[in-house]
Amino acid sequence: MDKFYEIVTGDSKAFYKLCMVLPNIIKQVVSAADKLETPKDTVLEELKAISEKQDISIELAVYLLGFESYNGFNK
């Protein structure tokens, strides 16, 4: 992961820097969580619809859903 961040950012310590700021950001988000409005999660409903439409298991639908927009995987 550290090498990926280095390639993407050009900073050899980019992943380390991210890891160092995440605890504070997580703490801020958790403390503000009661003020946040969470939208209705429809992922399971969407996966069930995909699995029924394509006559496949939900597990396979999860796997295939991740590739749907990638080159070469479109229908």
N, CA, C and O atoms as a Maestro MAE file, in Angstrom:
{
 s_m_m2io_version
 :::
 2.0.0
}

f_m_ct {
 s_m_title
 :::
 protein
 m_atom[300] {
  # First column is atom index #
  i_m_mmod_type
  r_m_x_coord
  r_m_y_coord
  r_m_z_coord
  i_m_residue_number
  s_m_chain_name
  s_m_pdb_residue_name
  s_m_pdb_atom_name
  i_m_atomic_number
  :::
  1 25 0.824 -1.176 0.000 1 A "MET " " N  " 7
  2 3 0.000 0.000 0.000 1 A "MET " " CA " 6
  3 2 0.883 1.260 0.000 1 A "MET " " C  " 6
  4 15 0.582 2.243 -0.677 1 A "MET " " O  " 8
  5 25 1.961 1.210 0.761 2 A "ASP " " N  " 7
  6 3 2.827 2.387 0.834 2 A "ASP " " CA " 6
  7 2 3.444 2.728 -0.523 2 A "ASP " " C  " 6
  8 15 3.596 3.901 -0.866 2 A "ASP " " O  " 8
  9 25 3.792 1.711 -1.280 3 A "LYS " " N  " 7
  10 3 4.374 1.946 -2.613 3 A "LYS " " CA " 6
  11 2 3.334 2.511 -3.571 3 A "LYS " " C  " 6
  12 15 3.651 3.366 -4.398 3 A "LYS " " O  " 8
  13 25 2.095 2.038 -3.464 4 A "PHE " " N  " 7
  14 3 1.011 2.572 -4.298 4 A "PHE " " CA " 6
  15 2 0.844 4.063 -4.040 4 A "PHE " " C  " 6
  16 15 0.801 4.854 -4.982 4 A "PHE " " O  " 8
  17 25 0.749 4.449 -2.786 5 A "TYR " " N  " 7
  18 3 0.593 5.866 -2.450 5 A "TYR " " CA " 6
  19 2 1.796 6.681 -2.920 5 A "TYR " " C  " 6
  20 15 1.645 7.821 -3.358 5 A "TYR " " O  " 8
  21 25 2.982 6.099 -2.830 6 A "GLU " " N  " 7
  22 3 4.180 6.789 -3.304 6 A "GLU " " CA " 6
  23 2 4.107 7.037 -4.811 6 A "GLU " " C  " 6
  24 15 4.427 8.129 -5.281 6 A "GLU " " O  " 8
  25 25 3.687 6.026 -5.558 7 A "ILE " " N  " 7
  26 3 3.577 6.171 -7.014 7 A "ILE " " CA " 6
  27 2 2.526 7.219 -7.366 7 A "ILE " " C  " 6
  28 15 2.749 8.065 -8.233 7 A "ILE " " O  " 8
  29 25 1.384 7.159 -6.692 8 A "VAL " " N  " 7
  30 3 0.279 8.071 -7.002 8 A "VAL " " CA " 6
  31 2 0.602 9.511 -6.620 8 A "VAL " " C  " 6
  32 15 0.281 10.437 -7.365 8 A "VAL " " O  " 8
  33 25 1.237 9.708 -5.461 9 A "THR " " N  " 7
  34 3 1.459 11.074 -4.953 9 A "THR " " CA " 6
  35 2 2.860 11.612 -5.209 9 A "THR " " C  " 6
  36 15 3.078 12.823 -5.211 9 A "THR " " O  " 8
  37 25 3.803 10.708 -5.425 10 A "GLY " " N  " 7
  38 3 5.190 11.137 -5.551 10 A "GLY " " CA " 6
  39 2 5.859 11.366 -4.207 10 A "GLY " " C  " 6
  40 15 7.005 11.812 -4.153 10 A "GLY " " O  " 8
  41 25 5.160 11.069 -3.127 11 A "ASP " " N  " 7
  42 3 5.668 11.268 -1.771 11 A "ASP " " CA " 6
  43 2 5.885 9.898 -1.134 11 A "ASP " " C  " 6
  44 15 4.929 9.144 -0.954 11 A "ASP " " O  " 8
  45 25 7.116 9.570 -0.795 12 A "SER " " N  " 7
  46 3 7.419 8.243 -0.245 12 A "SER " " CA " 6
  47 2 6.797 8.022 1.131 12 A "SER " " C  " 6
  48 15 6.699 6.883 1.586 12 A "SER " " O  " 8
  49 25 6.381 9.078 1.787 13 A "LYS " " N  " 7
  50 3 5.773 8.955 3.112 13 A "LYS " " CA " 6
  51 2 4.266 9.247 3.092 13 A "LYS " " C  " 6
  52 15 3.668 9.459 4.147 13 A "LYS " " O  " 8
  53 25 3.655 9.259 1.915 14 A "ALA " " N  " 7
  54 3 2.238 9.619 1.785 14 A "ALA " " CA " 6
  55 2 1.332 8.684 2.580 14 A "ALA " " C  " 6
  56 15 0.418 9.153 3.258 14 A "ALA " " O  " 8
  57 25 1.560 7.389 2.514 15 A "PHE " " N  " 7
  58 3 0.711 6.443 3.234 15 A "PHE " " CA " 6
  59 2 0.881 6.627 4.736 15 A "PHE " " C  " 6
  60 15 -0.101 6.590 5.477 15 A "PHE " " O  " 8
  61 25 2.097 6.822 5.187 16 A "TYR " " N  " 7
  62 3 2.362 7.070 6.607 16 A "TYR " " CA " 6
  63 2 1.621 8.328 7.068 16 A "TYR " " C  " 6
  64 15 1.001 8.339 8.132 16 A "TYR " " O  " 8
  65 25 1.693 9.380 6.261 17 A "LYS " " N  " 7
  66 3 1.017 10.635 6.617 17 A "LYS " " CA " 6
  67 2 -0.491 10.432 6.722 17 A "LYS " " C  " 6
  68 15 -1.129 10.956 7.635 17 A "LYS " " O  " 8
  69 25 -1.058 9.674 5.790 18 A "LEU " " N  " 7
  70 3 -2.482 9.374 5.828 18 A "LEU " " CA " 6
  71 2 -2.833 8.630 7.110 18 A "LEU " " C  " 6
  72 15 -3.795 8.977 7.795 18 A "LEU " " O  " 8
  73 25 -2.051 7.610 7.426 19 A "CYS " " N  " 7
  74 3 -2.300 6.816 8.636 19 A "CYS " " CA " 6
  75 2 -2.203 7.663 9.905 19 A "CYS " " C  " 6
  76 15 -2.894 7.383 10.885 19 A "CYS " " O  " 8
  77 25 -1.373 8.672 9.900 20 A "MET " " N  " 7
  78 3 -1.206 9.522 11.078 20 A "MET " " CA " 6
  79 2 -2.367 10.503 11.270 20 A "MET " " C  " 6
  80 15 -2.667 10.879 12.403 20 A "MET " " O  " 8
  81 25 -3.022 10.922 10.188 21 A "VAL " " N  " 7
  82 3 -4.142 11.858 10.338 21 A "VAL " " CA " 6
  83 2 -5.482 11.143 10.495 21 A "VAL " " C  " 6
  84 15 -6.431 11.733 11.010 21 A "VAL " " O  " 8
  85 25 -5.577 9.893 10.064 22 A "LEU " " N  " 7
  86 3 -6.855 9.180 10.136 22 A "LEU " " CA " 6
  87 2 -7.435 9.058 11.545 22 A "LEU " " C  " 6
  88 15 -8.640 9.255 11.702 22 A "LEU " " O  " 8
  89 25 -6.654 8.747 12.574 23 A "PRO " " N  " 7
  90 3 -7.258 8.645 13.915 23 A "PRO " " CA " 6
  91 2 -7.989 9.926 14.337 23 A "PRO " " C  " 6
  92 15 -9.076 9.850 14.909 23 A "PRO " " O  " 8
  93 25 -7.417 11.080 14.067 24 A "ASN " " N  " 7
  94 3 -8.066 12.333 14.423 24 A "ASN " " CA " 6
  95 2 -9.335 12.562 13.610 24 A "ASN " " C  " 6
  96 15 -10.349 13.009 14.145 24 A "ASN " " O  " 8
  97 25 -9.277 12.257 12.330 25 A "ILE " " N  " 7
  98 3 -10.452 12.415 11.469 25 A "ILE " " CA " 6
  99 2 -11.566 11.468 11.919 25 A "ILE " " C  " 6
  100 15 -12.731 11.862 11.985 25 A "ILE " " O  " 8
  101 25 -11.209 10.224 12.227 26 A "ILE " " N  " 7
  102 3 -12.196 9.251 12.692 26 A "ILE " " CA " 6
  103 2 -12.832 9.735 13.992 26 A "ILE " " C  " 6
  104 15 -14.048 9.646 14.165 26 A "ILE " " O  " 8
  105 25 -12.013 10.244 14.898 27 A "LYS " " N  " 7
  106 3 -12.529 10.764 16.161 27 A "LYS " " CA " 6
  107 2 -13.524 11.902 15.919 27 A "LYS " " C  " 6
  108 15 -14.570 11.954 16.567 27 A "LYS " " O  " 8
  109 25 -13.208 12.808 14.996 28 A "GLN " " N  " 7
  110 3 -14.103 13.922 14.675 28 A "GLN " " CA " 6
  111 2 -15.426 13.418 14.086 28 A "GLN " " C  " 6
  112 15 -16.497 13.903 14.449 28 A "GLN " " O  " 8
  113 25 -15.342 12.463 13.195 29 A "VAL " " N  " 7
  114 3 -16.547 11.928 12.558 29 A "VAL " " CA " 6
  115 2 -17.420 11.220 13.593 29 A "VAL " " C  " 6
  116 15 -18.637 11.408 13.615 29 A "VAL " " O  " 8
  117 25 -16.805 10.414 14.442 30 A "VAL " " N  " 7
  118 3 -17.565 9.688 15.461 30 A "VAL " " CA " 6
  119 2 -18.239 10.661 16.422 30 A "VAL " " C  " 6
  120 15 -19.390 10.451 16.805 30 A "VAL " " O  " 8
  121 25 -17.542 11.718 16.814 31 A "SER " " N  " 7
  122 3 -18.143 12.674 17.744 31 A "SER " " CA " 6
  123 2 -19.269 13.471 17.103 31 A "SER " " C  " 6
  124 15 -20.149 13.967 17.806 31 A "SER " " O  " 8
  125 25 -19.258 13.601 15.784 32 A "ALA " " N  " 7
  126 3 -20.315 14.326 15.077 32 A "ALA " " CA " 6
  127 2 -21.402 13.387 14.552 32 A "ALA " " C  " 6
  128 15 -22.359 13.840 13.925 32 A "ALA " " O  " 8
  129 25 -21.264 12.099 14.800 33 A "ALA " " N  " 7
  130 3 -22.164 11.102 14.213 33 A "ALA " " CA " 6
  131 2 -23.620 11.330 14.584 33 A "ALA " " C  " 6
  132 15 -24.509 11.058 13.776 33 A "ALA " " O  " 8
  133 25 -23.882 11.821 15.784 34 A "ASP " " N  " 7
  134 3 -25.274 12.020 16.171 34 A "ASP " " CA " 6
  135 2 -25.926 13.163 15.397 34 A "ASP " " C  " 6
  136 15 -27.152 13.273 15.370 34 A "ASP " " O  " 8
  137 25 -25.124 14.003 14.774 35 A "LYS " " N  " 7
  138 3 -25.633 15.124 13.985 35 A "LYS " " CA " 6
  139 2 -25.776 14.768 12.504 35 A "LYS " " C  " 6
  140 15 -26.397 15.506 11.739 35 A "LYS " " O  " 8
  141 25 -25.201 13.637 12.108 36 A "LEU " " N  " 7
  142 3 -25.220 13.242 10.701 36 A "LEU " " CA " 6
  143 2 -26.501 12.510 10.354 36 A "LEU " " C  " 6
  144 15 -27.007 11.710 11.142 36 A "LEU " " O  " 8
  145 25 -27.017 12.787 9.178 37 A "GLU " " N  " 7
  146 3 -28.185 12.073 8.692 37 A "GLU " " CA " 6
  147 2 -27.703 11.003 7.718 37 A "GLU " " C  " 6
  148 15 -27.043 11.307 6.725 37 A "GLU " " O  " 8
  149 25 -28.035 9.766 8.010 38 A "THR " " N  " 7
  150 3 -27.581 8.651 7.191 38 A "THR " " CA " 6
  151 2 -28.674 8.278 6.196 38 A "THR " " C  " 6
  152 15 -29.814 8.027 6.586 38 A "THR " " O  " 8
  153 25 -28.325 8.243 4.911 39 A "PRO " " N  " 7
  154 3 -29.336 7.847 3.920 39 A "PRO " " CA " 6
  155 2 -29.675 6.369 4.060 39 A "PRO " " C  " 6
  156 15 -28.895 5.594 4.612 39 A "PRO " " O  " 8
  157 25 -30.834 5.989 3.560 40 A "LYS " " N  " 7
  158 3 -31.247 4.591 3.597 40 A "LYS " " CA " 6
  159 2 -30.289 3.770 2.737 40 A "LYS " " C  " 6
  160 15 -30.033 4.103 1.580 40 A "LYS " " O  " 8
  161 25 -29.774 2.708 3.312 41 A "ASP " " N  " 7
  162 3 -28.846 1.830 2.605 41 A "ASP " " CA " 6
  163 2 -29.638 0.851 1.750 41 A "ASP " " C  " 6
  164 15 -30.439 0.073 2.269 41 A "ASP " " O  " 8
  165 25 -29.415 0.890 0.449 42 A "THR " " N  " 7
  166 3 -30.159 0.028 -0.471 42 A "THR " " CA " 6
  167 2 -29.276 -1.032 -1.123 42 A "THR " " C  " 6
  168 15 -29.699 -1.701 -2.065 42 A "THR " " O  " 8
  169 25 -28.061 -1.182 -0.628 43 A "VAL " " N  " 7
  170 3 -27.108 -2.098 -1.263 43 A "VAL " " CA " 6
  171 2 -27.646 -3.523 -1.303 43 A "VAL " " C  " 6
  172 15 -27.602 -4.172 -2.348 43 A "VAL " " O  " 8
  173 25 -28.148 -4.012 -0.185 44 A "LEU " " N  " 7
  174 3 -28.641 -5.392 -0.157 44 A "LEU " " CA " 6
  175 2 -29.810 -5.572 -1.115 44 A "LEU " " C  " 6
  176 15 -29.899 -6.586 -1.807 44 A "LEU " " O  " 8
  177 25 -30.708 -4.588 -1.156 45 A "GLU " " N  " 7
  178 3 -31.838 -4.664 -2.085 45 A "GLU " " CA " 6
  179 2 -31.349 -4.691 -3.535 45 A "GLU " " C  " 6
  180 15 -31.867 -5.450 -4.354 45 A "GLU " " O  " 8
  181 25 -30.354 -3.861 -3.849 46 A "GLU " " N  " 7
  182 3 -29.808 -3.822 -5.206 46 A "GLU " " CA " 6
  183 2 -29.133 -5.142 -5.562 46 A "GLU " " C  " 6
  184 15 -29.279 -5.634 -6.681 46 A "GLU " " O  " 8
  185 25 -28.396 -5.715 -4.618 47 A "LEU " " N  " 7
  186 3 -27.732 -6.995 -4.874 47 A "LEU " " CA " 6
  187 2 -28.742 -8.109 -5.091 47 A "LEU " " C  " 6
  188 15 -28.548 -8.962 -5.956 47 A "LEU " " O  " 8
  189 25 -29.818 -8.109 -4.312 48 A "LYS " " N  " 7
  190 3 -30.856 -9.119 -4.504 48 A "LYS " " CA " 6
  191 2 -31.474 -8.990 -5.890 48 A "LYS " " C  " 6
  192 15 -31.721 -9.991 -6.564 48 A "LYS " " O  " 8
  193 25 -31.723 -7.752 -6.313 49 A "ALA " " N  " 7
  194 3 -32.312 -7.530 -7.642 49 A "ALA " " CA " 6
  195 2 -31.377 -8.016 -8.746 49 A "ALA " " C  " 6
  196 15 -31.824 -8.633 -9.713 49 A "ALA " " O  " 8
  197 25 -30.082 -7.741 -8.605 50 A "ILE " " N  " 7
  198 3 -29.096 -8.199 -9.598 50 A "ILE " " CA " 6
  199 2 -29.049 -9.718 -9.631 50 A "ILE " " C  " 6
  200 15 -29.051 -10.326 -10.701 50 A "ILE " " O  " 8
  201 25 -29.005 -10.331 -8.440 51 A "SER " " N  " 7
  202 3 -28.894 -11.792 -8.385 51 A "SER " " CA " 6
  203 2 -30.135 -12.457 -8.985 51 A "SER " " C  " 6
  204 15 -30.027 -13.476 -9.668 51 A "SER " " O  " 8
  205 25 -31.310 -11.881 -8.730 52 A "GLU " " N  " 7
  206 3 -32.530 -12.455 -9.302 52 A "GLU " " CA " 6
  207 2 -32.590 -12.238 -10.811 52 A "GLU " " C  " 6
  208 15 -32.962 -13.146 -11.554 52 A "GLU " " O  " 8
  209 25 -32.228 -11.046 -11.263 53 A "LYS " " N  " 7
  210 3 -32.278 -10.731 -12.695 53 A "LYS " " CA " 6
  211 2 -31.335 -11.625 -13.493 53 A "LYS " " C  " 6
  212 15 -31.682 -12.095 -14.577 53 A "LYS " " O  " 8
  213 25 -30.130 -11.859 -12.945 54 A "GLN " " N  " 7
  214 3 -29.138 -12.650 -13.664 54 A "GLN " " CA " 6
  215 2 -29.141 -14.118 -13.243 54 A "GLN " " C  " 6
  216 15 -28.346 -14.913 -13.744 54 A "GLN " " O  " 8
  217 25 -30.042 -14.477 -12.318 55 A "ASP " " N  " 7
  218 3 -30.150 -15.838 -11.808 55 A "ASP " " CA " 6
  219 2 -28.806 -16.340 -11.270 55 A "ASP " " C  " 6
  220 15 -28.318 -17.401 -11.658 55 A "ASP " " O  " 8
  221 25 -28.224 -15.542 -10.364 56 A "ILE " " N  " 7
  222 3 -26.952 -15.885 -9.730 56 A "ILE " " CA " 6
  223 2 -27.086 -15.664 -8.221 56 A "ILE " " C  " 6
  224 15 -28.048 -15.051 -7.758 56 A "ILE " " O  " 8
  225 25 -26.122 -16.164 -7.470 57 A "SER " " N  " 7
  226 3 -26.145 -15.974 -6.019 57 A "SER " " CA " 6
  227 2 -25.794 -14.525 -5.669 57 A "SER " " C  " 6
  228 15 -25.199 -13.806 -6.472 57 A "SER " " O  " 8
  229 25 -26.171 -14.115 -4.471 58 A "ILE " " N  " 7
  230 3 -25.832 -12.765 -4.011 58 A "ILE " " CA " 6
  231 2 -24.311 -12.614 -3.930 58 A "ILE " " C  " 6
  232 15 -23.772 -11.550 -4.234 58 A "ILE " " O  " 8
  233 25 -23.627 -13.679 -3.520 59 A "GLU " " N  " 7
  234 3 -22.162 -13.620 -3.426 59 A "GLU " " CA " 6
  235 2 -21.535 -13.331 -4.784 59 A "GLU " " C  " 6
  236 15 -20.601 -12.536 -4.889 59 A "GLU " " O  " 8
  237 25 -22.048 -13.976 -5.809 60 A "LEU " " N  " 7
  238 3 -21.535 -13.732 -7.159 60 A "LEU " " CA " 6
  239 2 -21.910 -12.324 -7.621 60 A "LEU " " C  " 6
  240 15 -21.135 -11.673 -8.322 60 A "LEU " " O  " 8
  241 25 -23.086 -11.857 -7.234 61 A "ALA " " N  " 7
  242 3 -23.505 -10.500 -7.584 61 A "ALA " " CA " 6
  243 2 -22.560 -9.473 -6.963 61 A "ALA " " C  " 6
  244 15 -22.212 -8.485 -7.608 61 A "ALA " " O  " 8
  245 25 -22.141 -9.700 -5.711 62 A "VAL " " N  " 7
  246 3 -21.180 -8.806 -5.042 62 A "VAL " " CA " 6
  247 2 -19.876 -8.768 -5.832 62 A "VAL " " C  " 6
  248 15 -19.318 -7.700 -6.082 62 A "VAL " " O  " 8
  249 25 -19.408 -9.931 -6.217 63 A "TYR " " N  " 7
  250 3 -18.163 -10.033 -6.980 63 A "TYR " " CA " 6
  251 2 -18.277 -9.294 -8.312 63 A "TYR " " C  " 6
  252 15 -17.396 -8.510 -8.664 63 A "TYR " " O  " 8
  253 25 -19.341 -9.537 -9.043 64 A "LEU " " N  " 7
  254 3 -19.501 -8.946 -10.371 64 A "LEU " " CA " 6
  255 2 -19.796 -7.452 -10.319 64 A "LEU " " C  " 6
  256 15 -19.404 -6.718 -11.225 64 A "LEU " " O  " 8
  257 25 -20.474 -6.993 -9.281 65 A "LEU " " N  " 7
  258 3 -20.840 -5.590 -9.164 65 A "LEU " " CA " 6
  259 2 -19.603 -4.694 -9.161 65 A "LEU " " C  " 6
  260 15 -19.636 -3.588 -9.700 65 A "LEU " " O  " 8
  261 25 -18.536 -5.159 -8.567 66 A "GLY " " N  " 7
  262 3 -17.314 -4.373 -8.488 66 A "GLY " " CA " 6
  263 2 -16.660 -4.129 -9.836 66 A "GLY " " C  " 6
  264 15 -15.901 -3.172 -9.990 66 A "GLY " " O  " 8
  265 25 -16.940 -4.975 -10.810 67 A "PHE " " N  " 7
  266 3 -16.292 -4.864 -12.113 67 A "PHE " " CA " 6
  267 2 -17.174 -4.239 -13.181 67 A "PHE " " C  " 6
  268 15 -16.727 -4.026 -14.308 67 A "PHE " " O  " 8
  269 25 -18.417 -3.946 -12.839 68 A "GLU " " N  " 7
  270 3 -19.408 -3.523 -13.820 68 A "GLU " " CA " 6
  271 2 -18.960 -2.350 -14.696 68 A "GLU " " C  " 6
  272 15 -19.264 -2.323 -15.888 68 A "GLU " " O  " 8
  273 25 -18.248 -1.391 -14.126 69 A "SER " " N  " 7
  274 3 -17.875 -0.199 -14.896 69 A "SER " " CA " 6
  275 2 -16.444 -0.262 -15.447 69 A "SER " " C  " 6
  276 15 -15.992 0.695 -16.076 69 A "SER " " O  " 8
  277 25 -15.729 -1.361 -15.225 70 A "TYR " " N  " 7
  278 3 -14.362 -1.473 -15.714 70 A "TYR " " CA " 6
  279 2 -14.338 -1.852 -17.198 70 A "TYR " " C  " 6
  280 15 -15.227 -2.553 -17.681 70 A "TYR " " O  " 8
  281 25 -13.323 -1.388 -17.905 71 A "ASN " " N  " 7
  282 3 -13.167 -1.728 -19.322 71 A "ASN " " CA " 6
  283 2 -13.121 -3.236 -19.501 71 A "ASN " " C  " 6
  284 15 -12.437 -3.944 -18.761 71 A "ASN " " O  " 8
  285 25 -13.849 -3.711 -20.484 72 A "GLY " " N  " 7
  286 3 -13.848 -5.131 -20.805 72 A "GLY " " CA " 6
  287 2 -14.865 -5.936 -20.044 72 A "GLY " " C  " 6
  288 15 -15.139 -7.074 -20.423 72 A "GLY " " O  " 8
  289 25 -15.449 -5.388 -18.967 73 A "PHE " " N  " 7
  290 3 -16.411 -6.129 -18.168 73 A "PHE " " CA " 6
  291 2 -17.853 -5.718 -18.447 73 A "PHE " " C  " 6
  292 15 -18.788 -6.309 -17.907 73 A "PHE " " O  " 8
  293 25 -18.031 -4.701 -19.294 74 A "ASN " " N  " 7
  294 3 -19.398 -4.270 -19.567 74 A "ASN " " CA " 6
  295 2 -20.105 -5.280 -20.454 74 A "ASN " " C  " 6
  296 15 -19.468 -6.087 -21.132 74 A "ASN " " O  " 8
  297 25 -21.415 -5.225 -20.440 75 A "LYS " " N  " 7
  298 3 -22.197 -6.221 -21.186 75 A "LYS " " CA " 6
  299 2 -22.226 -5.927 -22.654 75 A "LYS " " C  " 6
  300 15 -22.841 -6.668 -23.420 75 A "LYS " " O  " 8
  :::
 }
 m_bond[299] {
  # First column is bond index #
  i_m_from
  i_m_to
  i_m_order
  :::
  1 1 2 1
  2 2 3 1
  3 3 4 2
  4 3 5 1
  5 5 6 1
  6 6 7 1
  7 7 8 2
  8 7 9 1
  9 9 10 1
  10 10 11 1
  11 11 12 2
  12 11 13 1
  13 13 14 1
  14 14 15 1
  15 15 16 2
  16 15 17 1
  17 17 18 1
  18 18 19 1
  19 19 20 2
  20 19 21 1
  21 21 22 1
  22 22 23 1
  23 23 24 2
  24 23 25 1
  25 25 26 1
  26 26 27 1
  27 27 28 2
  28 27 29 1
  29 29 30 1
  30 30 31 1
  31 31 32 2
  32 31 33 1
  33 33 34 1
  34 34 35 1
  35 35 36 2
  36 35 37 1
  37 37 38 1
  38 38 39 1
  39 39 40 2
  40 39 41 1
  41 41 42 1
  42 42 43 1
  43 43 44 2
  44 43 45 1
  45 45 46 1
  46 46 47 1
  47 47 48 2
  48 47 49 1
  49 49 50 1
  50 50 51 1
  51 51 52 2
  52 51 53 1
  53 53 54 1
  54 54 55 1
  55 55 56 2
  56 55 57 1
  57 57 58 1
  58 58 59 1
  59 59 60 2
  60 59 61 1
  61 61 62 1
  62 62 63 1
  63 63 64 2
  64 63 65 1
  65 65 66 1
  66 66 67 1
  67 67 68 2
  68 67 69 1
  69 69 70 1
  70 70 71 1
  71 71 72 2
  72 71 73 1
  73 73 74 1
  74 74 75 1
  75 75 76 2
  76 75 77 1
  77 77 78 1
  78 78 79 1
  79 79 80 2
  80 79 81 1
  81 81 82 1
  82 82 83 1
  83 83 84 2
  84 83 85 1
  85 85 86 1
  86 86 87 1
  87 87 88 2
  88 87 89 1
  89 89 90 1
  90 90 91 1
  91 91 92 2
  92 91 93 1
  93 93 94 1
  94 94 95 1
  95 95 96 2
  96 95 97 1
  97 97 98 1
  98 98 99 1
  99 99 100 2
  100 99 101 1
  101 101 102 1
  102 102 103 1
  103 103 104 2
  104 103 105 1
  105 105 106 1
  106 106 107 1
  107 107 108 2
  108 107 109 1
  109 109 110 1
  110 110 111 1
  111 111 112 2
  112 111 113 1
  113 113 114 1
  114 114 115 1
  115 115 116 2
  116 115 117 1
  117 117 118 1
  118 118 119 1
  119 119 120 2
  120 119 121 1
  121 121 122 1
  122 122 123 1
  123 123 124 2
  124 123 125 1
  125 125 126 1
  126 126 127 1
  127 127 128 2
  128 127 129 1
  129 129 130 1
  130 130 131 1
  131 131 132 2
  132 131 133 1
  133 133 134 1
  134 134 135 1
  135 135 136 2
  136 135 137 1
  137 137 138 1
  138 138 139 1
  139 139 140 2
  140 139 141 1
  141 141 142 1
  142 142 143 1
  143 143 144 2
  144 143 145 1
  145 145 146 1
  146 146 147 1
  147 147 148 2
  148 147 149 1
  149 149 150 1
  150 150 151 1
  151 151 152 2
  152 151 153 1
  153 153 154 1
  154 154 155 1
  155 155 156 2
  156 155 157 1
  157 157 158 1
  158 158 159 1
  159 159 160 2
  160 159 161 1
  161 161 162 1
  162 162 163 1
  163 163 164 2
  164 163 165 1
  165 165 166 1
  166 166 167 1
  167 167 168 2
  168 167 169 1
  169 169 170 1
  170 170 171 1
  171 171 172 2
  172 171 173 1
  173 173 174 1
  174 174 175 1
  175 175 176 2
  176 175 177 1
  177 177 178 1
  178 178 179 1
  179 179 180 2
  180 179 181 1
  181 181 182 1
  182 182 183 1
  183 183 184 2
  184 183 185 1
  185 185 186 1
  186 186 187 1
  187 187 188 2
  188 187 189 1
  189 189 190 1
  190 190 191 1
  191 191 192 2
  192 191 193 1
  193 193 194 1
  194 194 195 1
  195 195 196 2
  196 195 197 1
  197 197 198 1
  198 198 199 1
  199 199 200 2
  200 199 201 1
  201 201 202 1
  202 202 203 1
  203 203 204 2
  204 203 205 1
  205 205 206 1
  206 206 207 1
  207 207 208 2
  208 207 209 1
  209 209 210 1
  210 210 211 1
  211 211 212 2
  212 211 213 1
  213 213 214 1
  214 214 215 1
  215 215 216 2
  216 215 217 1
  217 217 218 1
  218 218 219 1
  219 219 220 2
  220 219 221 1
  221 221 222 1
  222 222 223 1
  223 223 224 2
  224 223 225 1
  225 225 226 1
  226 226 227 1
  227 227 228 2
  228 227 229 1
  229 229 230 1
  230 230 231 1
  231 231 232 2
  232 231 233 1
  233 233 234 1
  234 234 235 1
  235 235 236 2
  236 235 237 1
  237 237 238 1
  238 238 239 1
  239 239 240 2
  240 239 241 1
  241 241 242 1
  242 242 243 1
  243 243 244 2
  244 243 245 1
  245 245 246 1
  246 246 247 1
  247 247 248 2
  248 247 249 1
  249 249 250 1
  250 250 251 1
  251 251 252 2
  252 251 253 1
  253 253 254 1
  254 254 255 1
  255 255 256 2
  256 255 257 1
  257 257 258 1
  258 258 259 1
  259 259 260 2
  260 259 261 1
  261 261 262 1
  262 262 263 1
  263 263 264 2
  264 263 265 1
  265 265 266 1
  266 266 267 1
  267 267 268 2
  268 267 269 1
  269 269 270 1
  270 270 271 1
  271 271 272 2
  272 271 273 1
  273 273 274 1
  274 274 275 1
  275 275 276 2
  276 275 277 1
  277 277 278 1
  278 278 279 1
  279 279 280 2
  280 279 281 1
  281 281 282 1
  282 282 283 1
  283 283 284 2
  284 283 285 1
  285 285 286 1
  286 286 287 1
  287 287 288 2
  288 287 289 1
  289 289 290 1
  290 290 291 1
  291 291 292 2
  292 291 293 1
  293 293 294 1
  294 294 295 1
  295 295 296 2
  296 295 297 1
  297 297 298 1
  298 298 299 1
  299 299 300 2
  :::
 }
}
